[in-house]
Amino acid sequence: MNKNIECQIISVHEGKVEDAQNFLRETPSEDLMAIFHKVCDSNKVKIILSLLKTKEMCVCDISIILNMTIASTSHHLRLLYKNDVLDKYRKGKMVYYFIKDEEIKNFFETNLTKESYQA
């Protein structure tokens, strides 16, 4: 494929632009964009996928999975918690995180086979 292919003139296809803009304003598209906004990087996706598999984990375990410091891992968990993706509970001195947002959980489950994440 020729990598130098580019438009030689500027020509706006108003109908296509309007269709795309309307589609992006529709509820399903906005919902999908909201999901991606909440999990906008690979570390957050890894956290969610890990929690799908294990149901709940503490920050220490998640930091090992991410190969990050506990402080950096806590930062990612805090953002997911603030965006209502995760919830947490305390058991003694340990804090466990789990997926709270059913829409995000369903989104990821739909794109995985049940065998790959069920214990």
C-alpha positions as CSV (number, residue, x, y, z in Angstrom):
1,M,0.0,0.0,0.0
2,N,1.3,3.4,-0.9
3,K,1.9,5.4,2.3
4,N,1.9,8.7,0.4
5,I,-1.8,8.5,-0.4
6,E,-3.6,11.6,0.9
7,C,-6.4,13.8,-0.2
8,Q,-5.3,16.4,-2.7
9,I,-8.3,18.7,-2.0
10,I,-10.4,19.5,1.1
11,S,-14.0,18.2,0.5
12,V,-16.4,17.8,3.4
13,H,-19.0,15.2,3.1
14,E,-21.7,16.9,5.2
15,G,-24.1,14.0,5.3
16,K,-21.4,11.6,6.6
17,V,-20.2,14.2,9.1
18,E,-23.7,14.8,10.4
19,D,-24.5,11.1,10.6
20,A,-21.3,10.5,12.6
21,Q,-21.9,13.4,14.9
22,N,-25.5,12.3,15.6
23,F,-24.4,8.7,16.2
24,L,-21.8,10.0,18.8
25,R,-24.5,11.9,20.6
26,E,-26.8,8.9,20.9
27,T,-27.1,7.2,24.3
28,P,-25.3,3.9,23.4
29,S,-22.3,5.7,22.0
30,E,-22.1,8.1,25.0
31,D,-22.4,5.1,27.4
32,L,-19.6,3.3,25.6
33,M,-17.4,6.4,25.7
34,A,-18.1,6.8,29.4
35,I,-16.9,3.3,30.0
36,F,-13.7,3.9,28.1
37,H,-13.1,7.1,30.0
38,K,-13.3,5.3,33.3
39,V,-10.8,2.7,32.2
40,C,-8.5,4.8,30.1
41,D,-5.2,2.9,30.4
42,S,-3.9,-0.6,30.4
43,N,-3.2,-0.7,34.2
44,K,-6.8,0.0,35.0
45,V,-7.9,-2.6,32.4
46,K,-5.5,-5.1,34.1
47,I,-7.0,-4.3,37.5
48,I,-10.5,-4.9,36.2
49,L,-9.6,-8.1,34.4
50,S,-7.8,-9.4,37.5
51,L,-10.8,-8.6,39.6
52,L,-13.1,-10.4,37.1
53,K,-11.0,-13.5,37.6
54,T,-10.5,-13.3,41.4
55,K,-13.6,-11.4,42.5
56,E,-11.6,-9.3,45.0
57,M,-8.0,-8.4,45.8
58,C,-6.0,-6.2,48.1
59,V,-3.6,-3.5,46.9
60,C,-0.6,-5.6,47.7
61,D,-1.7,-8.4,45.3
62,I,-2.7,-6.0,42.6
63,S,0.7,-4.2,42.8
64,I,2.5,-7.4,42.1
65,I,0.3,-8.1,39.1
66,L,0.9,-4.6,37.7
67,N,4.6,-4.7,38.7
68,M,4.2,-1.3,40.3
69,T,4.7,0.2,43.7
70,I,1.9,0.0,46.2
71,A,1.7,3.8,46.0
72,S,1.2,3.8,42.2
73,T,-1.2,0.9,42.4
74,S,-3.2,2.8,45.1
75,H,-3.4,5.8,42.8
76,H,-5.0,3.7,40.0
77,L,-7.4,2.0,42.5
78,R,-8.3,5.4,44.0
79,L,-9.3,6.7,40.5
80,L,-11.4,3.6,39.7
81,Y,-13.0,4.0,43.2
82,K,-13.7,7.7,42.6
83,N,-15.3,6.8,39.2
84,D,-17.5,4.3,40.9
85,V,-16.0,1.4,39.0
86,L,-14.7,-0.3,42.1
87,D,-15.8,-0.5,45.7
88,K,-13.8,-1.7,48.7
89,Y,-14.2,-3.1,52.2
90,R,-11.9,-3.6,55.2
91,K,-11.2,-6.9,56.8
92,G,-8.9,-6.4,59.8
93,K,-6.0,-4.4,58.5
94,M,-6.5,-5.4,54.9
95,V,-8.6,-3.5,52.3
96,Y,-10.1,-5.5,49.5
97,Y,-11.3,-4.1,46.2
98,F,-14.0,-5.5,43.9
99,I,-15.9,-4.4,40.8
100,K,-18.9,-2.3,41.7
101,D,-20.0,-1.0,38.3
102,E,-22.2,-3.7,36.7
103,E,-22.1,-2.0,33.3
104,I,-18.3,-2.2,33.1
105,K,-18.3,-5.7,34.5
106,N,-20.9,-6.8,31.9
107,F,-18.9,-5.0,29.1
108,F,-15.7,-7.0,29.9
109,E,-17.5,-10.2,30.6
110,T,-19.2,-10.0,27.2
111,N,-15.9,-9.7,25.5
112,L,-14.3,-12.7,27.4
113,T,-15.3,-16.3,27.4
114,K,-16.7,-17.4,30.7
115,E,-14.0,-20.0,31.1
116,S,-11.2,-17.4,30.9
117,Y,-12.2,-15.4,34.0
118,Q,-14.3,-17.7,36.2
119,A,-12.4,-19.4,39.0
